[in-house]
Amino acid sequence: MIEITKLTKKYANVTAIDNLSLTLQQEGIYCLLGRNGAGKTTLMKLLAGYIKATQGTITIESKLVSPGNMPESVNFIESGSQQFNMKVAELVETAAALQDDFDLEFAWEMIERFELDPKKRFKQLSFGMKTMLTTIISLSNNSKVMLLDEPTLGFDAIMRDSFNNLLYRSYQAYPRLIIVSTHLIDEIAKITERFIIIDKGCLLLETSIDELDENAYTLSGASSLIHPLLEQLNCIGTTEIGSVMAAHIYDRRITPPEGVSIENMSLQDFFINLVGGKTNA
């Protein structure tokens, strides 16, 4: 569905996306992870056809994407997106009138579920409620590709949980390809199926949650026991205090020797070690 080939985007002397290639064929909820400045928003704007690539190509459903050829099947929701200052009810009804496949029943159900006042104007809503309304309207149009850039920015824990439930429910009702950019890694892990991790504009990894569960783990024990194990394993970070060591691994699962413990690595710890290359001694 999405084919990215040797994609590069430069702003003057800054390279935001660096020779990135990626193929996404399956429907699903993908989580786009990266540090601040890694290129997540730039990548989404390129996918939506908002900005022009310096080099490389993007095709969505076999159609080339560019600012002059923006894909109709893609809906991009940027954090802080604005709407006309109309009442909530008027915004929903207007969106339904403009889009043939708009699911009005789903939109109203979500408006009620998240206690959005239909009589309030957009500018009267809190930041979180503005974002929620924009997301509800966007998810109701059933686009084949949905891009959400930091959609829960400014939400409290309860609203973030509500948002994730909304997103998952929308996907269950209308399976599609959804890419969500977020810093709240462990929260999105509850509903996502695959992860895309980029750093300094480069693709580090595209994998499934099952693959991470199997291949991301930590070995702990005496340094003298762990160091020999690392010669044939992909170690993405270590923490060493005195003669004790913890080695963070992304590789085949092994049976550790006596004296060495093994435990699953949280997604957040995996991300920190993969991107940060953390080694403390």
KEMARLUM-111850 format. One line per field, with one value per residue (C-alpha): residue number from 1; x, y, z; residue in one letter. Coordinates in steps of 0.5 Angstrom, whole numbers, plus 500, padded with zeros to 3 digits. Layout:
N
pos	[NUM, ...]
px	[X, ...]
py	[Y, ...]
pz	[Z, ...]
code	[a, ...]
//
This chain:
281
pos	[1, 2, 3, 4, 5, 6, 7, 8, 9, 10, 11, 12, 13, 14, 15, 16, 17, 18, 19, 20, 21, 22, 23, 24, 25, 26, 27, 28, 29, 30, 31, 32, 33, 34, 35, 36, 37, 38, 39, 40, 41, 42, 43, 44, 45, 46, 47, 48, 49, 50, 51, 52, 53, 54, 55, 56, 57, 58, 59, 60, 61, 62, 63, 64, 65, 66, 67, 68, 69, 70, 71, 72, 73, 74, 75, 76, 77, 78, 79, 80, 81, 82, 83, 84, 85, 86, 87, 88, 89, 90, 91, 92, 93, 94, 95, 96, 97, 98, 99, 100, 101, 102, 103, 104, 105, 106, 107, 108, 109, 110, 111, 112, 113, 114, 115, 116, 117, 118, 119, 120, 121, 122, 123, 124, 125, 126, 127, 128, 129, 130, 131, 132, 133, 134, 135, 136, 137, 138, 139, 140, 141, 142, 143, 144, 145, 146, 147, 148, 149, 150, 151, 152, 153, 154, 155, 156, 157, 158, 159, 160, 161, 162, 163, 164, 165, 166, 167, 168, 169, 170, 171, 172, 173, 174, 175, 176, 177, 178, 179, 180, 181, 182, 183, 184, 185, 186, 187, 188, 189, 190, 191, 192, 193, 194, 195, 196, 197, 198, 199, 200, 201, 202, 203, 204, 205, 206, 207, 208, 209, 210, 211, 212, 213, 214, 215, 216, 217, 218, 219, 220, 221, 222, 223, 224, 225, 226, 227, 228, 229, 230, 231, 232, 233, 234, 235, 236, 237, 238, 239, 240, 241, 242, 243, 244, 245, 246, 247, 248, 249, 250, 251, 252, 253, 254, 255, 256, 257, 258, 259, 260, 261, 262, 263, 264, 265, 266, 267, 268, 269, 270, 271, 272, 273, 274, 275, 276, 277, 278, 279, 280, 281]
px	[500, 506, 512, 518, 524, 531, 527, 531, 529, 533, 532, 538, 544, 540, 538, 531, 530, 536, 536, 530, 527, 520, 515, 508, 503, 499, 493, 494, 496, 503, 507, 512, 518, 524, 527, 525, 528, 529, 524, 517, 513, 517, 516, 509, 508, 512, 507, 501, 504, 505, 512, 517, 522, 529, 530, 527, 520, 513, 508, 501, 496, 501, 500, 506, 506, 508, 505, 502, 499, 497, 493, 486, 486, 491, 488, 494, 492, 497, 498, 494, 490, 485, 477, 473, 470, 463, 459, 461, 455, 455, 463, 460, 454, 459, 464, 459, 456, 463, 465, 461, 464, 463, 460, 456, 453, 460, 462, 456, 457, 464, 462, 457, 462, 467, 462, 463, 458, 455, 453, 460, 464, 471, 474, 471, 473, 480, 486, 485, 477, 479, 484, 479, 474, 479, 481, 473, 472, 478, 477, 470, 471, 474, 481, 485, 491, 491, 497, 497, 502, 503, 495, 495, 499, 496, 492, 492, 492, 485, 484, 490, 487, 480, 484, 487, 480, 477, 483, 482, 475, 475, 480, 476, 470, 474, 481, 486, 493, 494, 501, 501, 507, 508, 513, 508, 511, 508, 501, 501, 504, 497, 494, 499, 501, 508, 513, 517, 523, 527, 533, 537, 532, 534, 530, 533, 527, 521, 518, 512, 510, 511, 518, 520, 517, 521, 528, 528, 531, 536, 541, 544, 549, 557, 560, 565, 559, 556, 561, 563, 555, 556, 561, 555, 549, 547, 548, 544, 546, 549, 549, 555, 556, 563, 563, 555, 552, 546, 546, 540, 540, 536, 537, 535, 533, 538, 538, 543, 548, 547, 548, 545, 538, 534, 528, 524, 525, 520, 518, 521, 527, 528, 527, 532, 538, 537, 536, 541, 546, 546, 553, 554, 560]
py	[500, 505, 504, 509, 509, 512, 518, 524, 531, 537, 544, 548, 544, 540, 533, 531, 525, 521, 516, 512, 506, 503, 498, 498, 493, 491, 494, 495, 501, 503, 506, 511, 512, 517, 522, 530, 532, 525, 527, 524, 530, 531, 524, 524, 531, 528, 522, 526, 530, 537, 538, 536, 531, 533, 526, 519, 517, 515, 511, 510, 505, 505, 513, 517, 522, 530, 537, 537, 530, 529, 522, 523, 516, 519, 523, 527, 530, 534, 536, 543, 542, 548, 548, 553, 556, 553, 549, 542, 539, 544, 542, 534, 535, 539, 534, 529, 533, 534, 526, 521, 515, 519, 515, 520, 515, 513, 521, 522, 516, 518, 525, 523, 518, 523, 528, 534, 539, 539, 547, 549, 553, 550, 556, 555, 548, 546, 544, 537, 537, 541, 535, 530, 533, 533, 526, 524, 527, 525, 518, 518, 519, 512, 514, 508, 511, 515, 519, 522, 526, 527, 526, 526, 532, 536, 530, 527, 520, 519, 522, 519, 512, 514, 516, 510, 506, 511, 509, 502, 502, 506, 501, 495, 498, 500, 496, 501, 503, 508, 511, 514, 518, 519, 519, 515, 509, 504, 506, 506, 499, 496, 497, 498, 492, 494, 499, 504, 507, 512, 516, 522, 521, 514, 508, 504, 498, 496, 490, 487, 487, 480, 480, 485, 481, 475, 478, 484, 482, 483, 479, 480, 478, 478, 481, 475, 471, 476, 479, 472, 471, 478, 476, 473, 477, 484, 488, 495, 497, 496, 498, 496, 497, 494, 487, 486, 488, 488, 487, 489, 485, 485, 478, 471, 468, 464, 460, 463, 460, 459, 465, 469, 472, 473, 478, 481, 489, 494, 497, 504, 501, 498, 504, 508, 503, 502, 510, 512, 507, 507, 504, 506, 504]
pz	[500, 502, 498, 500, 496, 498, 501, 503, 505, 507, 510, 508, 511, 515, 513, 516, 512, 510, 504, 508, 505, 507, 505, 509, 505, 511, 514, 522, 527, 526, 532, 529, 534, 535, 539, 538, 531, 529, 523, 525, 523, 516, 514, 515, 512, 506, 506, 506, 500, 504, 502, 497, 498, 496, 493, 493, 492, 495, 492, 496, 493, 487, 486, 486, 492, 491, 493, 486, 487, 494, 495, 497, 501, 506, 512, 516, 523, 526, 533, 534, 528, 527, 525, 523, 529, 528, 533, 534, 531, 525, 524, 524, 520, 515, 515, 513, 508, 504, 505, 501, 506, 512, 518, 522, 527, 529, 530, 534, 538, 540, 541, 546, 549, 550, 553, 547, 548, 541, 542, 544, 538, 537, 540, 546, 547, 551, 547, 549, 546, 540, 538, 540, 536, 530, 531, 531, 525, 521, 523, 521, 514, 513, 509, 507, 510, 517, 519, 527, 529, 537, 537, 545, 546, 552, 554, 561, 563, 562, 556, 553, 555, 552, 545, 545, 546, 540, 535, 537, 536, 529, 527, 529, 525, 519, 518, 515, 515, 521, 523, 530, 532, 540, 545, 550, 548, 553, 553, 545, 545, 548, 541, 536, 532, 529, 530, 526, 529, 526, 528, 525, 519, 518, 519, 525, 525, 523, 527, 530, 538, 538, 535, 540, 546, 543, 541, 546, 553, 559, 561, 568, 573, 574, 568, 568, 566, 561, 557, 553, 552, 548, 543, 539, 541, 538, 545, 544, 551, 558, 565, 569, 576, 579, 578, 576, 569, 565, 558, 553, 548, 541, 538, 538, 545, 549, 555, 560, 564, 571, 575, 569, 569, 563, 563, 558, 556, 556, 550, 553, 555, 548, 545, 550, 549, 541, 540, 545, 545, 553, 556, 563, 567]
code	[m, i, e, i, t, k, l, t, k, k, y, a, n, v, t, a, i, d, n, l, s, l, t, l, q, q, e, g, i, y, c, l, l, g, r, n, g, a, g, k, t, t, l, m, k, l, l, a, g, y, i, k, a, t, q, g, t, i, t, i, e, s, k, l, v, s, p, g, n, m, p, e, s, v, n, f, i, e, s, g, s, q, q, f, n, m, k, v, a, e, l, v, e, t, a, a, a, l, q, d, d, f, d, l, e, f, a, w, e, m, i, e, r, f, e, l, d, p, k, k, r, f, k, q, l, s, f, g, m, k, t, m, l, t, t, i, i, s, l, s, n, n, s, k, v, m, l, l, d, e, p, t, l, g, f, d, a, i, m, r, d, s, f, n, n, l, l, y, r, s, y, q, a, y, p, r, l, i, i, v, s, t, h, l, i, d, e, i, a, k, i, t, e, r, f, i, i, i, d, k, g, c, l, l, l, e, t, s, i, d, e, l, d, e, n, a, y, t, l, s, g, a, s, s, l, i, h, p, l, l, e, q, l, n, c, i, g, t, t, e, i, g, s, v, m, a, a, h, i, y, d, r, r, i, t, p, p, e, g, v, s, i, e, n, m, s, l, q, d, f, f, i, n, l, v, g, g, k, t, n, a]
//
